[in-house]
Amino acid sequence: MTDIDYPSRLRSELAYRDVTVSTGVALRAILRNLIDVNFSSYKDQSGVFLLPRFQVILRALAHYRDPSAELMSALEASAKRQEKSILHRKSSVFYAAKLASAPDKDLAQKIIHDVASEFGSHEHRKTSFHSFRRNREMDNAYWVEQNRLLDLSWKDCVGASQDMFSAPLWLNSEQPQTSYREERIFSDYLTAEEYSFWREWYQGFLEGKPLDWKLQQRIALIDEPIWDAGPKAVAAEIERIRALFELEQEVARLKAQLGAAERTPKAALFGDNGGPPLEDAAARALQTDLSLIWKQVEELEEEIAKPSPSPSLLEKIAKTLWEISLRMAAYCGSVADGMIREGTKELAKAGAKWTARATAVTVTAQTEGVQSVVKAIWAFVKTLQ
């Protein structure tokens, strides 16, 4: 590594790239040192030190991915808050708010170099524990580690043609081991339930598998009074946001299934080629239930869009949908029984065999979709109580 001028090489690469790439590379550098390798304390600092850092970098990342006036306002609030804090005002995370709100190549380069220097200092100090006097090995430890971090940022630049956050944070390089320190000063972050989202969130970046960006954007917009109330209040709000987000996803999937079924000719599921006859009472009831599902889903979407959804109404919708799903499941069972009874008579025909099977598969998928929505409703209602 000593034959390469790492700072110059990175500087040249950043000059060649546009400011969006420089900003993304700097944000990845900040993520590497999100749990500051040089921070020290005699007591747990998860709430005082880490939570504000999570807020700033989350907002910076969300605004970087999908800029909006709301996120800009949230970023500015974070910047003002950090500016007043002795712990944060000179940190790379503080600069993340400035960089995301006003991208600048020089600031991006400063952040990247500062983070690399922080890791160099950490390695220098670690090496000094094994030596009683300053020596060349200690000095080398600093430069080797600093250059290693600069090299990672250079690789981020080179690979920027793709979504750089889809690459593991440390690429193929070793992540510094600091667990011995974190167990003491960030014990709550490592073990407490109120930090479970943040552990999952950060692990996503480490593995190059970030959580859904739309979900991250919603969490980034949590109101300031909730952040001020502390980790437990933030965790409760995240749980509510996430439950609502997952409910919306389940509803979207169910609507896609129902829409696909509506686009399928009725004869493909009912009446012709081995399907249950249209005059069959169970088949008619199923068609009625499919219409009822649409009505309940529309009512559900209207309710969850409100600032304060009614838990009792949501529970009523869930109960109705669950009952429909049970009827649909029973219908699938009757189709399967019919397939067995007909045996060699009708199902020997290839078309009939396929159609009966398709009927059961289609309705089964919709049944599972309805039940997934019901479970998501119950999970969301729990967060409202």
Summary of the structure (lengths in Angstrom):
residues: 385
radius of gyration: 28.0
end to end distance: 57.4
largest distance: 93.3
contacts: 1215
relative contact order: 0.09
helix: 75%
strand: 0%
